[in-house]
Amino acid sequence: MTANIKQITTNKALIDSFSLKIPLDQVKVLDHRLTSETCIYYEELDAVDDILHPPKPWIYESLTGIKIRISLASIPNYNQETGRFDDEPKKYVSLTVSSKLLERDYFDGINKKNIKIIYNAFLDFKVFWCPLSVFLDGIVNDVDICVNMRVPSLDIFSLSLHSIFNQADIRKKHLKIFEDPKGMGLQFNKREWAVPSLPFLKIYHKELELKNR
């Protein structure tokens, strides 16, 4: 019997992940921890703080390295009729959408052919429910683009990283090479500091990442 081997898409820009925001008034909340305010309990005092805090994010982290975050977000809403922002910001369910949820199709990236797999994966968490049309009509930002490339060996990959580093010139201060048995790669800038003129970029050996993380 011939094994059904999944081919890896290479040398093509793919969507690896993005943030998705869905209007809260268009979803049905199933796990009310998502929308419930929280307070602090002091165990040794057997006392509860009377100050309420915003709801905490719902986080799922699997043994296979998939980490999903679902939380609430508030965005100022511009009213075109009044020509100004509403007094109250609009609330959204904010999702971290990752291609890792595609499992076997992970290397295909997120696209219109497999987005329903992502949608069903979120429904399986039973945190909220919404129609597919609402899911697809959400606000998208923070899009991560990836390109898979084949390299003959770890030595050649390491040589390529150092070659890029040595050609960086004055921008070298933004580069960091990491090499250890569990991972190898090069990072440009930090995600939280990224701007259009100085984006976040990470090159890493995906086989090592899959085996060790």
N, C-alpha and C positions, 0 to 999 in steps of 0.2 A: 504494500500500500504506500502510495506517495504522500508525504506529509504536505499539508496545506500551509506553505510558508508565506507569511505576510511580508510583502516587499516594502522597503522603507523609502519614502519620498525624499529625494536629495536635490540640492541646488535650486530650490524653489522657496520663495518667501511664503511662510505659513503663519497663521494666527495661533500663538501658543497660549495666550490667556488675555483676559480683559476684565474690567469692572463693569457690572451691569446694575442699573438702578431702575426698579419697577415701582410705580406709584402705589403707596400703601393702600389707598382707597380702591384699588383694582385687584387686590389679592385677598384671599381668605387665610387668616393666620390660624394655624393648627397647633403650634407650640407657643403658648402665650408667654414663655420666658423671653421670647424675642421682643415683646413690646412692654414687658412689665418693668417698672422702676425697681431699683434694688436698694438695700440698706445693709449696713455693716453689723454683724453680730459678734460681740466680744465674749468669747467662750468662758474665760476665767471669771468674768464679772456676771455672766449670765444676763447680759443686757444687750439691747438693740439700739443702735444709733437712730435718732428720730429724723435724721436728714436723709431724704431720698435722692438717689443718684440715677442717671440715665441707664436704660437697659444695657446689659452686657452683650457683646456679640455671641452668637451661637457658632461654635467652632467644632468642626469634624476633622480628625486626623487619624488616618489609617496606618496599619503596619507597613503598607506598601509605599508610603511616602506621599500620599495624597492629603493635602490640607485645604479645607474649604472653610470660608468665613462668610456668615450671613449676619447682617446687622441692620440697624436703622440709620438712615441719613436724612438730614434736613437741608434743603436747597432753597434759597430765596427764589420766589416765583414772580417773574415779570408779567404784569398784567397789561396786555396791549391796548385794552379799552381805556384804562385810566392813565396809561403812559408812565406808570411807576411800579415799584415792587409792592406786593401785598404785605400787610402787617405781619402775617404769620407765614413762615417758610413752609414749603410743601414737604411732606414726609414720604420717604421711599424705603423699600427693602433693597439693601445693597448687597450684591453677591460678588464673590470672587469666582470667575468662570475659568476653569483650567482644562487644557487639553488632556490632562491625566485622567479625567472622568471618562474619556473615550476608551480607556483600557487598550484593547487590542489595536484600535485605530489611532492610538496616541500620535504616531509619526505622520499622520495625515493632516494634523492641525485642525482647528475648528473651522468648519465651512457650512454652507447651506445644506449640504447633503447629510451631515451628521449632527446638526445642531439639535435635532429632536432627541438624540441620545443624551445630550447635556441636559435638556429640559426634563426628561424623564428621570435622570439621576437626581436632580434637585427635588422633584416631587417625591422620590423614594425616601428622602430625609424626613419627610412629614413635618416640616417646619411651617410651610405655607403651601397654598395651592393657587394657581391662576391658569387661565386658558393659554394655550400655546401662542395665540395671537398677541396677548398682552406681554408675554415673555419676550417675543420677538420685537415688540415695539418699545422696549425699554431704552434708557439712556446709556450709551456705551462710552467709556473713557479708559485711560491708562492701558492702552493696547500694547501687548508684548508681541513682537514679530520674531520668528526664529527661522533659521536656514540650516538644514541638516546637510553635512558634507562628510564624505568618507576620507579617512587618512590611513595610509598603509601601516603605520606603527605608532606607538607612544613616543618613540625617539623623534620621529619626524614631526609629530604634533608639538612636542616640547621645543624643538628647533624653530618651528613656525611662531610660537608664542614669543620667544626671545627675539626673533627677527622683527616682529611687530613692535615690541617694547623698545628695541634699539633705534627704530626709525621714528619714534614718537616726538623727538625733539623737545620743544618747550612744554608740550602737553604730557611729558613723561611723568610728571608729578601726580597726574590723575590716574595712572595705570598701576595695577597691582597683579603680580604673577603669583599663583598659588600652585604648589606641587607637593603632593603627599600621596601615600598609597591609596587613599580613598577618593581622591579627586585631583584633577589637574585642569588649569585654565588661566584665563586672564580677564581681569575686570577693569572697565573704564568708568570712572566716576562712581558714585553711590546712588542707589535708586531714589532715596529721599532727597537728594540734592539735584536731581536731573532737571534740566531746562532744555528748550529746543536747541540752543546754541552749544550746550554741553550735555548731551544725552547720556543715559545709562546703557552700557553695552557689556555683555558678558559672553566670553567664548569658553566653552568647557567641553571636556571629553564625556560624551553622553553614556558611553558604555560603562565607564568607571562609576558615573553617577547612578546609573540604574542598578549596578551590582552592589553598591555600598550604601546607598541612601534610600 
